[in-house]
């Protein structure tokens, strides 16, 4: 079992915890814009959470959820397979939501398209035009796309924390709140 990978995942989970804290602090003042209740700067408020969520979500990242779960399957701890199975079932539900779509302004919007555009704009901003796709979605479909993106970000962030409890137990380390 690759303990370095698991320890790196624990660091990623700590970044998720920090991102949740910073998101709550940054969301601050609420206002109504075009009939939607929103914080002053939603993208900015979620920025620190999006980076570790993106790493966990992207299978190409060494410490993705997929790679971490595969590594945990090698554990000799007797309860790990059952716990992993429960956690994997929850993540499969998130993936099904990602593969679904919503109709906004007479257009079928795939949730995955919204989420990946959201991650790009949150992490890269307008660097190399990374914001264009998300801005086009906002223009065409309104702020409802932000609700989809925020929900997925929080769902995956919470999934990272749930998997981190298993990693902590396998490594014989203290769980973090």
N, C-alpha and C positions, 0 to 999 in steps of 0.2 A: 504494500500500500504506500502511495506517495504522500508522505506526511507534509512535505513542502507544499504540495498543491492544496492539501486540506488546511494548512496554516494560512496560506495565501487567501483561501476562501474565507477564513475567519476574519482576516483583515478587510476583505470586501464587505462582509456582513457588518463590520464596525462602521465602514463608510456609509452603508445603508442607514444604520441607526443615526449617525451624524446628519445624513441627508434629511431624514424625517424630522429631526429636531430643528434644523435650519429652515426647513420648509414651513414648519409651524410658526417659527419666529418671523420669517419674511413675509408670510401671507398677510399679516397685519390688517390694515384697513379694508373693509368690504365696501363695495359700491355696486350700483345697478347700471349695467351698460347694455343698451338694446334689449332690455327685458331679462337679462341674465345677471344673477348675483355672482360677482367675482371679486377676487382680491386685486390689489393694485397692479401687481406684475406676476401673473401666474407662471409664466415661463421662467422668470428669474427666481421665483420662490421654489420651483422644483429642480432647478439646475443642479444643485449639489446631490440630489437623490437620483437624477437621471444617469449620471456617469456610472455609478456602481450597478444600477439596474441594467444599463445597456451591456455592461461586461457580463453580467449573469445571464442575460437573455441571449446574447450572441454565441452560438455554438462554436464559432471560430476562436473564441477567447479561451485560454487555457483553464481559467477558473469558472467557466460557465456552469450553469445548473446541471446541464447534461454531463459534463466531464466530472463534476464533483460527485454526482449520484453514481456514476460508473465506478469511481474510485471507492466510494463507500460500500459498494457491493462486494468488495474484496475483504471487508472487515470480518473478523471471526466472532464479533459480538453476536450472541444469539438473537437478540431482539431487533437488530438493524434491518434485516430483510422486510419484516412486517412494517416497521416504521417508514422505511423507504417506499414501500408499496403505497401506504396511505398518503405520503407526501407527493409521490409521483401522480397519484390519482387526482389530487388537487391541482397540480401543475397541468395535467392533461386537460382539465376543465378550463384553465386559463388559455391554453393553446386553442381549444375549440372556440372560445370567445374571440381570440385573435383571428381565427379563420372565418368568423362570421362577418356580417356586414349590417349596416344601418342605412335606411333611406333618409336622406336629407336633401331638401329642395329638389325632389324628384330624381335624385341620383343615388345609386347604390354605392356606398362608401365602405370598402373593406377596412375592418378595424386594424389589421396589420399595416395597411398603407398609412393610416392616421398615426399609429403608434411609432412607426419607424421615421416618419417625417417629424413627429414631435421630438423624438430622441435626437435627431440631427439638429433641429433648431435649438434645442435646449443645450446641447453640448458644443456645437460648432457655430451657433449664431448665423451671421450672414457670411461667414468665411466660405469662399468659393461658391457662393450662391446656395449654400445648404438650407437657407431659410425659404427659398422660393416655393418649394412643394407645399410646405406647411402653410405659408401665407396664401397660396392659391386655394388650398382647402378651406381656410378661414373665410376668404372672400366669397367662395362659391357656396359654402354650407353653413357659415356662421360659427358661433362659439360652441356649438354642441360638439364639434370635433374635439375641442379641448377637454370636455367632460369625458369623452371616450379615452383620450390619452392619459389623463390624470388617473382615471380608474385603473387602467392597465399598469401604469407606473407603480401605484400603491399596491396592487395585487402581487406583482412580481417582487417588489421590495419586501412585502410581508412573507412571501414564499422563501426568499433568501434567508430571512430571520428564522423561519421554521426549520429549514435545512441546517442552519448553523447550530441549532440545538443538538441535532444528531451528530454533527461534526465534533462539537465540543465533547459530547459523551464518548465518542470513539477515541478521541485524543486524550481523554481523561482530564479535560480542562473544565474550568468553571463556565457555566452558561452566563450569558450577559443579558441584562434586562433591556 
